C-alpha cells in the first residue's frame, strides 16, 4: 500500500483520500477496514481534522467501530473548534461528557 501511495501524484492522492472519506461517511465499514488493514493510517485526517472514524461515527455508522476504536486515541477533548467536549454538549451526549471528565 505504501509503495502505491508514494507512486501517486498529488491529484491522485486527493482523489484516493476523498474516496476513503466517502467510505467512512456512507458506512462502508468492510471496504474501509480493508484499506486500513492494507496500510492506510487509521488516524488519517481530512483538511478539517476529521478522522475516518470520526466521520463514520458522525454519520451514524457504529459498525465501523467494531474493533473498539475511539476517535480520540489520547487526544485532548478540549482541543479544536468545536472541541469534542463542545460537540458532546451541543448534541446532549452526557455520557460522553462524563467520559471526557474522567
N, C-alpha and C positions, 0 to 999 in steps of 0.2 A: 504494500500500500504506500509506504513512504516513498519508494522509487517512482511510483506512478505520480504521486503528488508533486515530487520535485521536477518531473518532466513537464508539468503543465505550465502554461504561461498565466499571467495574472487574470485574464478574462476567463480562462478555463477554470481556474481555482475559484473565482467568484461564482461562476455557474454551478460548480460542484457543491460549494458551500450552500448556495441558495437551495439546491435540491435537498441537501441534508436537513436544513432548517424546515423545509416544506414537509419532509417526512415526519419531523417532530410535531409540527402544527397539526397534521392530519392524522396522527396517531398510528403511523405505520411502524409499530414497535419492532417487528421481526426484521424488516429491511434496515432500520436504523441500527439495531443491535448487530446485524451482520457487518455493517460498516465499522462500528466501534470495535467489534471483535477482530476486524481486519487491520486495525491500527489508527482509525480516526480518533483523535483525542476526545475522550468523554467530556472534557471541560472546554471544548471548542465554544467560543462565543461569537456572536454577531457584532455589528457595529454599535449596537445599543447595550452590549454587555450581557445579553440573554444567552444562556447556555441551551443546549439541545433539550436537556431535562426540564429546564425552567419553562421553555415554550410548550413542551408536551403537557406539563402539569397545568399551565395557564389555560390551555385549550381543552382541559378535562380528560386527558388520556392517561389515566392512572396505571394502565397496564404497561406503559413504558417504564415504570418504576418497579419492575418485577424483581429486581435484584437488591432492593433495599437501599438504593442510592438516595441521596438527598442533594438538592441543588446548592446547598450552602457549603458543604465539604470544608468546614473550618473557616469560612468567610465571615466577615463582620456583618451581622444582620442589620446594623445601623448605617452601613455604607450605601452609597448610591442615591439616586433620586428618581423615583421614590425608593426608599430602602425597603428591605424585606419586612421590617417592623411596620413601617408606614403602610405598605400594601396589605399586610395582615390586618391591621387596624381598620383600613378603609373597607375591606371586604368582610369584616366581622369574624375573623378567624381567631377567636380567643384561645383555642388550643395551640395555635402556632405562637401566639404572643407569650403564652406560658412557657412553651418550649424554648423560645428565644431567651427568656429571662433566666433559664437555667433549671 
